[in-house]
Amino acid sequence: MEEHQCDKLPVGAYLYKGQLSSCGKTLWYLNLVREATEEDLEENHYLDEVGEAI
């Protein structure tokens, strides 16, 4: 997979382009990553520390 570099993507957004070898189609994958804040920890007991990826 190849990461798409773009100034228009917000912080924590990653866009990847890949090829499906069986049919040659192009696939796009969008990953959104947000880091936990103190407030997130108070609201969600599954999170352990500030900065953890949500």
mmCIF file as Biopython writes it, N, C-alpha, C and O atoms, coordinates in Angstrom:
data_model
#
loop_
_atom_site.group_PDB
_atom_site.id
_atom_site.type_symbol
_atom_site.label_atom_id
_atom_site.label_alt_id
_atom_site.label_comp_id
_atom_site.label_asym_id
_atom_site.label_entity_id
_atom_site.label_seq_id
_atom_site.pdbx_PDB_ins_code
_atom_site.Cartn_x
_atom_site.Cartn_y
_atom_site.Cartn_z
_atom_site.occupancy
_atom_site.B_iso_or_equiv
_atom_site.auth_seq_id
_atom_site.auth_asym_id
_atom_site.pdbx_PDB_model_num
ATOM 1   N N  . MET A ? 1  ? 0.833   -1.179  0.000   1.0 0.0 1  A 1 
ATOM 2   C CA . MET A ? 1  ? 0.000   0.000   0.000   1.0 0.0 1  A 1 
ATOM 3   C C  . MET A ? 1  ? 0.877   1.243   0.000   1.0 0.0 1  A 1 
ATOM 4   O O  . MET A ? 1  ? 1.995   1.245   0.516   1.0 0.0 1  A 1 
ATOM 5   N N  . GLU A ? 2  ? 0.353   2.261   -0.575  1.0 0.0 2  A 1 
ATOM 6   C CA . GLU A ? 2  ? 1.072   3.533   -0.709  1.0 0.0 2  A 1 
ATOM 7   C C  . GLU A ? 2  ? 0.292   4.620   0.027   1.0 0.0 2  A 1 
ATOM 8   O O  . GLU A ? 2  ? -0.907  4.784   -0.200  1.0 0.0 2  A 1 
ATOM 9   N N  . GLU A ? 3  ? 0.970   5.366   0.912   1.0 0.0 3  A 1 
ATOM 10  C CA . GLU A ? 3  ? 0.299   6.443   1.637   1.0 0.0 3  A 1 
ATOM 11  C C  . GLU A ? 3  ? 0.146   7.659   0.737   1.0 0.0 3  A 1 
ATOM 12  O O  . GLU A ? 3  ? 1.095   8.080   0.076   1.0 0.0 3  A 1 
ATOM 13  N N  . HIS A ? 4  ? -1.053  8.215   0.719   1.0 0.0 4  A 1 
ATOM 14  C CA . HIS A ? 4  ? -1.346  9.412   -0.062  1.0 0.0 4  A 1 
ATOM 15  C C  . HIS A ? 4  ? -0.988  10.633  0.782   1.0 0.0 4  A 1 
ATOM 16  O O  . HIS A ? 4  ? -1.493  10.777  1.895   1.0 0.0 4  A 1 
ATOM 17  N N  . GLN A ? 5  ? -0.144  11.495  0.284   1.0 0.0 5  A 1 
ATOM 18  C CA . GLN A ? 5  ? 0.260   12.717  0.979   1.0 0.0 5  A 1 
ATOM 19  C C  . GLN A ? 5  ? -0.581  13.881  0.451   1.0 0.0 5  A 1 
ATOM 20  O O  . GLN A ? 5  ? -0.607  14.151  -0.750  1.0 0.0 5  A 1 
ATOM 21  N N  . CYS A ? 6  ? -1.266  14.565  1.373   1.0 0.0 6  A 1 
ATOM 22  C CA . CYS A ? 6  ? -2.139  15.664  0.960   1.0 0.0 6  A 1 
ATOM 23  C C  . CYS A ? 6  ? -2.244  16.670  2.103   1.0 0.0 6  A 1 
ATOM 24  O O  . CYS A ? 6  ? -2.496  16.287  3.245   1.0 0.0 6  A 1 
ATOM 25  N N  . ASP A ? 7  ? -2.053  17.949  1.803   1.0 0.0 7  A 1 
ATOM 26  C CA . ASP A ? 7  ? -2.147  19.000  2.817   1.0 0.0 7  A 1 
ATOM 27  C C  . ASP A ? 7  ? -3.583  19.217  3.296   1.0 0.0 7  A 1 
ATOM 28  O O  . ASP A ? 7  ? -3.794  19.856  4.327   1.0 0.0 7  A 1 
ATOM 29  N N  . LYS A ? 8  ? -4.555  18.706  2.579   1.0 0.0 8  A 1 
ATOM 30  C CA . LYS A ? 8  ? -5.956  18.922  2.924   1.0 0.0 8  A 1 
ATOM 31  C C  . LYS A ? 8  ? -6.479  17.923  3.950   1.0 0.0 8  A 1 
ATOM 32  O O  . LYS A ? 8  ? -7.571  18.106  4.487   1.0 0.0 8  A 1 
ATOM 33  N N  . LEU A ? 9  ? -5.712  16.866  4.229   1.0 0.0 9  A 1 
ATOM 34  C CA . LEU A ? 9  ? -6.144  15.890  5.225   1.0 0.0 9  A 1 
ATOM 35  C C  . LEU A ? 9  ? -5.957  16.481  6.624   1.0 0.0 9  A 1 
ATOM 36  O O  . LEU A ? 9  ? -4.923  17.087  6.903   1.0 0.0 9  A 1 
ATOM 37  N N  . PRO A ? 10 ? -6.949  16.310  7.506   1.0 0.0 10 A 1 
ATOM 38  C CA . PRO A ? 10 ? -6.798  16.829  8.868   1.0 0.0 10 A 1 
ATOM 39  C C  . PRO A ? 10 ? -5.782  16.008  9.662   1.0 0.0 10 A 1 
ATOM 40  O O  . PRO A ? 10 ? -5.427  14.897  9.268   1.0 0.0 10 A 1 
ATOM 41  N N  . VAL A ? 11 ? -5.325  16.556  10.771  1.0 0.0 11 A 1 
ATOM 42  C CA . VAL A ? 11 ? -4.386  15.852  11.645  1.0 0.0 11 A 1 
ATOM 43  C C  . VAL A ? 11 ? -5.027  14.543  12.105  1.0 0.0 11 A 1 
ATOM 44  O O  . VAL A ? 11 ? -6.185  14.526  12.522  1.0 0.0 11 A 1 
ATOM 45  N N  . GLY A ? 12 ? -4.281  13.469  12.029  1.0 0.0 12 A 1 
ATOM 46  C CA . GLY A ? 12 ? -4.791  12.163  12.451  1.0 0.0 12 A 1 
ATOM 47  C C  . GLY A ? 12 ? -5.485  11.386  11.357  1.0 0.0 12 A 1 
ATOM 48  O O  . GLY A ? 12 ? -5.955  10.275  11.600  1.0 0.0 12 A 1 
ATOM 49  N N  . ALA A ? 13 ? -5.563  11.942  10.149  1.0 0.0 13 A 1 
ATOM 50  C CA . ALA A ? 13 ? -6.181  11.240  9.027   1.0 0.0 13 A 1 
ATOM 51  C C  . ALA A ? 13 ? -5.091  10.749  8.086   1.0 0.0 13 A 1 
ATOM 52  O O  . ALA A ? 13 ? -4.207  11.511  7.695   1.0 0.0 13 A 1 
ATOM 53  N N  . TYR A ? 14 ? -5.161  9.478   7.728   1.0 0.0 14 A 1 
ATOM 54  C CA . TYR A ? 14 ? -4.180  8.869   6.836   1.0 0.0 14 A 1 
ATOM 55  C C  . TYR A ? 14 ? -4.922  8.162   5.715   1.0 0.0 14 A 1 
ATOM 56  O O  . TYR A ? 14 ? -5.854  7.400   5.973   1.0 0.0 14 A 1 
ATOM 57  N N  . LEU A ? 15 ? -4.522  8.404   4.479   1.0 0.0 15 A 1 
ATOM 58  C CA . LEU A ? 15 ? -5.173  7.838   3.313   1.0 0.0 15 A 1 
ATOM 59  C C  . LEU A ? 15 ? -4.181  6.956   2.573   1.0 0.0 15 A 1 
ATOM 60  O O  . LEU A ? 15 ? -3.076  7.387   2.243   1.0 0.0 15 A 1 
ATOM 61  N N  . TYR A ? 16 ? -4.580  5.727   2.318   1.0 0.0 16 A 1 
ATOM 62  C CA . TYR A ? 16 ? -3.715  4.762   1.645   1.0 0.0 16 A 1 
ATOM 63  C C  . TYR A ? 16 ? -4.377  4.258   0.372   1.0 0.0 16 A 1 
ATOM 64  O O  . TYR A ? 16 ? -5.596  4.096   0.307   1.0 0.0 16 A 1 
ATOM 65  N N  . LYS A ? 17 ? -3.559  4.016   -0.627  1.0 0.0 17 A 1 
ATOM 66  C CA . LYS A ? 17 ? -4.027  3.503   -1.918  1.0 0.0 17 A 1 
ATOM 67  C C  . LYS A ? 17 ? -3.415  2.125   -2.129  1.0 0.0 17 A 1 
ATOM 68  O O  . LYS A ? 17 ? -2.218  1.931   -1.918  1.0 0.0 17 A 1 
ATOM 69  N N  . GLY A ? 18 ? -4.227  1.182   -2.541  1.0 0.0 18 A 1 
ATOM 70  C CA . GLY A ? 18 ? -3.735  -0.168  -2.793  1.0 0.0 18 A 1 
ATOM 71  C C  . GLY A ? 18 ? -4.350  -0.745  -4.059  1.0 0.0 18 A 1 
ATOM 72  O O  . GLY A ? 18 ? -5.348  -0.232  -4.564  1.0 0.0 18 A 1 
ATOM 73  N N  . GLN A ? 19 ? -3.758  -1.798  -4.559  1.0 0.0 19 A 1 
ATOM 74  C CA . GLN A ? 19 ? -4.242  -2.491  -5.761  1.0 0.0 19 A 1 
ATOM 75  C C  . GLN A ? 19 ? -4.765  -3.862  -5.379  1.0 0.0 19 A 1 
ATOM 76  O O  . GLN A ? 19 ? -4.156  -4.556  -4.566  1.0 0.0 19 A 1 
ATOM 77  N N  . LEU A ? 20 ? -5.873  -4.252  -5.951  1.0 0.0 20 A 1 
ATOM 78  C CA . LEU A ? 20 ? -6.386  -5.604  -5.810  1.0 0.0 20 A 1 
ATOM 79  C C  . LEU A ? 20 ? -5.791  -6.398  -6.967  1.0 0.0 20 A 1 
ATOM 80  O O  . LEU A ? 20 ? -6.167  -6.193  -8.121  1.0 0.0 20 A 1 
ATOM 81  N N  . SER A ? 21 ? -4.882  -7.284  -6.669  1.0 0.0 21 A 1 
ATOM 82  C CA . SER A ? 21 ? -4.137  -7.981  -7.724  1.0 0.0 21 A 1 
ATOM 83  C C  . SER A ? 21 ? -5.023  -8.864  -8.594  1.0 0.0 21 A 1 
ATOM 84  O O  . SER A ? 21 ? -4.722  -9.050  -9.773  1.0 0.0 21 A 1 
ATOM 85  N N  . SER A ? 22 ? -6.106  -9.412  -8.048  1.0 0.0 22 A 1 
ATOM 86  C CA . SER A ? 22 ? -6.945  -10.331 -8.826  1.0 0.0 22 A 1 
ATOM 87  C C  . SER A ? 22 ? -7.704  -9.643  -9.962  1.0 0.0 22 A 1 
ATOM 88  O O  . SER A ? 22 ? -7.969  -10.260 -10.994 1.0 0.0 22 A 1 
ATOM 89  N N  . CYS A ? 23 ? -8.055  -8.361  -9.777  1.0 0.0 23 A 1 
ATOM 90  C CA . CYS A ? 23 ? -8.833  -7.685  -10.822 1.0 0.0 23 A 1 
ATOM 91  C C  . CYS A ? 23 ? -8.231  -6.337  -11.232 1.0 0.0 23 A 1 
ATOM 92  O O  . CYS A ? 23 ? -8.742  -5.690  -12.146 1.0 0.0 23 A 1 
ATOM 93  N N  . GLY A ? 24 ? -7.163  -5.910  -10.573 1.0 0.0 24 A 1 
ATOM 94  C CA . GLY A ? 24 ? -6.501  -4.666  -10.932 1.0 0.0 24 A 1 
ATOM 95  C C  . GLY A ? 24 ? -7.205  -3.401  -10.461 1.0 0.0 24 A 1 
ATOM 96  O O  . GLY A ? 24 ? -6.826  -2.300  -10.863 1.0 0.0 24 A 1 
ATOM 97  N N  . LYS A ? 25 ? -8.229  -3.538  -9.613  1.0 0.0 25 A 1 
ATOM 98  C CA . LYS A ? 25 ? -8.946  -2.358  -9.111  1.0 0.0 25 A 1 
ATOM 99  C C  . LYS A ? 25 ? -8.131  -1.643  -8.041  1.0 0.0 25 A 1 
ATOM 100 O O  . LYS A ? 25 ? -7.379  -2.264  -7.289  1.0 0.0 25 A 1 
ATOM 101 N N  . THR A ? 26 ? -8.296  -0.322  -7.990  1.0 0.0 26 A 1 
ATOM 102 C CA . THR A ? 26 ? -7.648  0.488   -6.972  1.0 0.0 26 A 1 
ATOM 103 C C  . THR A ? 26 ? -8.577  0.625   -5.776  1.0 0.0 26 A 1 
ATOM 104 O O  . THR A ? 26 ? -9.762  0.922   -5.928  1.0 0.0 26 A 1 
ATOM 105 N N  . LEU A ? 27 ? -8.030  0.405   -4.590  1.0 0.0 27 A 1 
ATOM 106 C CA . LEU A ? 27 ? -8.794  0.542   -3.353  1.0 0.0 27 A 1 
ATOM 107 C C  . LEU A ? 27 ? -8.204  1.680   -2.532  1.0 0.0 27 A 1 
ATOM 108 O O  . LEU A ? 27 ? -6.989  1.878   -2.525  1.0 0.0 27 A 1 
ATOM 109 N N  . TRP A ? 28 ? -9.053  2.424   -1.843  1.0 0.0 28 A 1 
ATOM 110 C CA . TRP A ? 28 ? -8.606  3.505   -0.960  1.0 0.0 28 A 1 
ATOM 111 C C  . TRP A ? 28 ? -9.019  3.167   0.457   1.0 0.0 28 A 1 
ATOM 112 O O  . TRP A ? 28 ? -10.136 2.703   0.692   1.0 0.0 28 A 1 
ATOM 113 N N  . TYR A ? 29 ? -8.114  3.399   1.412   1.0 0.0 29 A 1 
ATOM 114 C CA . TYR A ? 29 ? -8.362  3.145   2.823   1.0 0.0 29 A 1 
ATOM 115 C C  . TYR A ? 29 ? -8.137  4.440   3.587   1.0 0.0 29 A 1 
ATOM 116 O O  . TYR A ? 29 ? -7.096  5.080   3.438   1.0 0.0 29 A 1 
ATOM 117 N N  . LEU A ? 30 ? -9.102  4.826   4.399   1.0 0.0 30 A 1 
ATOM 118 C CA . LEU A ? 30 ? -8.987  6.022   5.214   1.0 0.0 30 A 1 
ATOM 119 C C  . LEU A ? 30 ? -8.900  5.595   6.678   1.0 0.0 30 A 1 
ATOM 120 O O  . LEU A ? 30 ? -9.811  4.948   7.194   1.0 0.0 30 A 1 
ATOM 121 N N  . ASN A ? 31 ? -7.816  5.954   7.339   1.0 0.0 31 A 1 
ATOM 122 C CA . ASN A ? 31 ? -7.634  5.679   8.759   1.0 0.0 31 A 1 
ATOM 123 C C  . ASN A ? 31 ? -7.692  6.992   9.521   1.0 0.0 31 A 1 
ATOM 124 O O  . ASN A ? 31 ? -7.003  7.953   9.179   1.0 0.0 31 A 1 
ATOM 125 N N  . LEU A ? 32 ? -8.518  7.023   10.553  1.0 0.0 32 A 1 
ATOM 126 C CA . LEU A ? 32 ? -8.619  8.200   11.408  1.0 0.0 32 A 1 
ATOM 127 C C  . LEU A ? 32 ? -8.114  7.815   12.791  1.0 0.0 32 A 1 
ATOM 128 O O  . LEU A ? 32 ? -8.589  6.847   13.384  1.0 0.0 32 A 1 
ATOM 129 N N  . VAL A ? 33 ? -7.153  8.572   13.301  1.0 0.0 33 A 1 
ATOM 130 C CA . VAL A ? 33 ? -6.576  8.296   14.607  1.0 0.0 33 A 1 
ATOM 131 C C  . VAL A ? 33 ? -6.759  9.527   15.488  1.0 0.0 33 A 1 
ATOM 132 O O  . VAL A ? 33 ? -6.442  10.648  15.091  1.0 0.0 33 A 1 
ATOM 133 N N  . ARG A ? 34 ? -7.276  9.294   16.688  1.0 0.0 34 A 1 
ATOM 134 C CA . ARG A ? 34 ? -7.439  10.375  17.651  1.0 0.0 34 A 1 
ATOM 135 C C  . ARG A ? 34 ? -6.851  9.899   18.965  1.0 0.0 34 A 1 
ATOM 136 O O  . ARG A ? 34 ? -7.032  8.746   19.357  1.0 0.0 34 A 1 
ATOM 137 N N  . GLU A ? 35 ? -6.153  10.784  19.638  1.0 0.0 35 A 1 
ATOM 138 C CA . GLU A ? 35 ? -5.543  10.439  20.913  1.0 0.0 35 A 1 
ATOM 139 C C  . GLU A ? 35 ? -6.474  10.793  22.065  1.0 0.0 35 A 1 
ATOM 140 O O  . GLU A ? 35 ? -7.141  11.827  22.043  1.0 0.0 35 A 1 
ATOM 141 N N  . ALA A ? 36 ? -6.511  9.926   23.066  1.0 0.0 36 A 1 
ATOM 142 C CA . ALA A ? 36 ? -7.378  10.113  24.215  1.0 0.0 36 A 1 
ATOM 143 C C  . ALA A ? 36 ? -6.962  11.335  25.033  1.0 0.0 36 A 1 
ATOM 144 O O  . ALA A ? 36 ? -5.776  11.611  25.216  1.0 0.0 36 A 1 
ATOM 145 N N  . THR A ? 37 ? -7.958  12.046  25.513  1.0 0.0 37 A 1 
ATOM 146 C CA . THR A ? 37 ? -7.728  13.183  26.400  1.0 0.0 37 A 1 
ATOM 147 C C  . THR A ? 37 ? -8.116  12.772  27.825  1.0 0.0 37 A 1 
ATOM 148 O O  . THR A ? 37 ? -8.636  11.677  28.042  1.0 0.0 37 A 1 
ATOM 149 N N  . GLU A ? 38 ? -7.864  13.641  28.772  1.0 0.0 38 A 1 
ATOM 150 C CA . GLU A ? 38 ? -8.252  13.383  30.169  1.0 0.0 38 A 1 
ATOM 151 C C  . GLU A ? 38 ? -9.759  13.147  30.260  1.0 0.0 38 A 1 
ATOM 152 O O  . GLU A ? 38 ? -10.213 12.263  30.987  1.0 0.0 38 A 1 
ATOM 153 N N  . GLU A ? 39 ? -10.523 13.938  29.523  1.0 0.0 39 A 1 
ATOM 154 C CA . GLU A ? 39 ? -11.989 13.794  29.520  1.0 0.0 39 A 1 
ATOM 155 C C  . GLU A ? 39 ? -12.402 12.431  28.966  1.0 0.0 39 A 1 
ATOM 156 O O  . GLU A ? 39 ? -13.328 11.810  29.487  1.0 0.0 39 A 1 
ATOM 157 N N  . ASP A ? 40 ? -11.729 11.962  27.919  1.0 0.0 40 A 1 
ATOM 158 C CA . ASP A ? 40 ? -12.031 10.643  27.354  1.0 0.0 40 A 1 
ATOM 159 C C  . ASP A ? 40 ? -11.830 9.549   28.398  1.0 0.0 40 A 1 
ATOM 160 O O  . ASP A ? 40 ? -12.636 8.623   28.493  1.0 0.0 40 A 1 
ATOM 161 N N  . LEU A ? 41 ? -10.756 9.653   29.181  1.0 0.0 41 A 1 
ATOM 162 C CA . LEU A ? 41 ? -10.480 8.664   30.220  1.0 0.0 41 A 1 
ATOM 163 C C  . LEU A ? 41 ? -11.568 8.637   31.287  1.0 0.0 41 A 1 
ATOM 164 O O  . LEU A ? 41 ? -11.932 7.572   31.784  1.0 0.0 41 A 1 
ATOM 165 N N  . GLU A ? 42 ? -12.084 9.806   31.635  1.0 0.0 42 A 1 
ATOM 166 C CA . GLU A ? 42 ? -13.146 9.887   32.634  1.0 0.0 42 A 1 
ATOM 167 C C  . GLU A ? 42 ? -14.441 9.244   32.132  1.0 0.0 42 A 1 
ATOM 168 O O  . GLU A ? 42 ? -15.208 8.698   32.925  1.0 0.0 42 A 1 
ATOM 169 N N  . GLU A ? 43 ? -14.688 9.305   30.829  1.0 0.0 43 A 1 
ATOM 170 C CA . GLU A ? 43 ? -15.932 8.803   30.247  1.0 0.0 43 A 1 
ATOM 171 C C  . GLU A ? 43 ? -15.859 7.353   29.787  1.0 0.0 43 A 1 
ATOM 172 O O  . GLU A ? 43 ? -16.898 6.738   29.550  1.0 0.0 43 A 1 
ATOM 173 N N  . ASN A ? 44 ? -14.663 6.792   29.654  1.0 0.0 44 A 1 
ATOM 174 C CA . ASN A ? 44 ? -14.525 5.454   29.082  1.0 0.0 44 A 1 
ATOM 175 C C  . ASN A ? 44 ? -13.532 4.637   29.897  1.0 0.0 44 A 1 
ATOM 176 O O  . ASN A ? 44 ? -12.342 4.954   29.914  1.0 0.0 44 A 1 
ATOM 177 N N  . HIS A ? 45 ? -13.998 3.598   30.567  1.0 0.0 45 A 1 
ATOM 178 C CA . HIS A ? 45 ? -13.128 2.796   31.423  1.0 0.0 45 A 1 
ATOM 179 C C  . HIS A ? 45 ? -12.220 1.844   30.640  1.0 0.0 45 A 1 
ATOM 180 O O  . HIS A ? 45 ? -11.368 1.186   31.236  1.0 0.0 45 A 1 
ATOM 181 N N  . TYR A ? 46 ? -12.383 1.760   29.337  1.0 0.0 46 A 1 
ATOM 182 C CA . TYR A ? 46 ? -11.519 0.903   28.511  1.0 0.0 46 A 1 
ATOM 183 C C  . TYR A ? 46 ? -10.191 1.588   28.161  1.0 0.0 46 A 1 
ATOM 184 O O  . TYR A ? 46 ? -9.244  0.924   27.742  1.0 0.0 46 A 1 
ATOM 185 N N  . LEU A ? 47 ? -10.122 2.892   28.330  1.0 0.0 47 A 1 
ATOM 186 C CA . LEU A ? 47 ? -8.903  3.636   28.033  1.0 0.0 47 A 1 
ATOM 187 C C  . LEU A ? 47 ? -8.032  3.708   29.276  1.0 0.0 47 A 1 
ATOM 188 O O  . LEU A ? 47 ? -8.538  3.861   30.388  1.0 0.0 47 A 1 
ATOM 189 N N  . ASP A ? 48 ? -6.715  3.598   29.084  1.0 0.0 48 A 1 
ATOM 190 C CA . ASP A ? 48 ? -5.804  3.565   30.228  1.0 0.0 48 A 1 
ATOM 191 C C  . ASP A ? 48 ? -5.008  4.849   30.451  1.0 0.0 48 A 1 
ATOM 192 O O  . ASP A ? 48 ? -4.715  5.202   31.593  1.0 0.0 48 A 1 
ATOM 193 N N  . GLU A ? 49 ? -4.652  5.556   29.365  1.0 0.0 49 A 1 
ATOM 194 C CA . GLU A ? 49 ? -3.814  6.739   29.556  1.0 0.0 49 A 1 
ATOM 195 C C  . GLU A ? 49 ? -4.044  7.783   28.473  1.0 0.0 49 A 1 
ATOM 196 O O  . GLU A ? 49 ? -4.478  7.473   27.364  1.0 0.0 49 A 1 
ATOM 197 N N  . VAL A ? 50 ? -3.740  9.036   28.829  1.0 0.0 50 A 1 
ATOM 198 C CA . VAL A ? 50 ? -3.830  10.148  27.889  1.0 0.0 50 A 1 
ATOM 199 C C  . VAL A ? 50 ? -2.843  9.902   26.762  1.0 0.0 50 A 1 
ATOM 200 O O  . VAL A ? 50 ? -1.709  9.490   27.005  1.0 0.0 50 A 1 
ATOM 201 N N  . GLY A ? 51 ? -3.268  10.151  25.528  1.0 0.0 51 A 1 
ATOM 202 C CA . GLY A ? 51 ? -2.402  9.947   24.357  1.0 0.0 51 A 1 
ATOM 203 C C  . GLY A ? 51 ? -2.599  8.599   23.692  1.0 0.0 51 A 1 
ATOM 204 O O  . GLY A ? 51 ? -2.073  8.362   22.604  1.0 0.0 51 A 1 
ATOM 205 N N  . GLU A ? 52 ? -3.348  7.715   24.330  1.0 0.0 52 A 1 
ATOM 206 C CA . GLU A ? 52 ? -3.643  6.400   23.752  1.0 0.0 52 A 1 
ATOM 207 C C  . GLU A ? 52 ? -4.519  6.595   22.511  1.0 0.0 52 A 1 
ATOM 208 O O  . GLU A ? 52 ? -5.421  7.432   22.514  1.0 0.0 52 A 1 
ATOM 209 N N  . ALA A ? 53 ? -4.257  5.834   21.466  1.0 0.0 53 A 1 
ATOM 210 C CA . ALA A ? 53 ? -5.048  5.953   20.234  1.0 0.0 53 A 1 
ATOM 211 C C  . ALA A ? 53 ? -6.454  5.413   20.466  1.0 0.0 53 A 1 
ATOM 212 O O  . ALA A ? 53 ? -6.647  4.333   21.024  1.0 0.0 53 A 1 
ATOM 213 N N  . ILE A ? 54 ? -7.424  6.198   20.021  1.0 0.0 54 A 1 
ATOM 214 C CA . ILE A ? 54 ? -8.835  5.789   20.127  1.0 0.0 54 A 1 
ATOM 215 C C  . ILE A ? 54 ? -9.259  5.232   18.780  1.0 0.0 54 A 1 
ATOM 216 O O  . ILE A ? 54 ? -10.408 4.820   18.616  1.0 0.0 54 A 1 
#
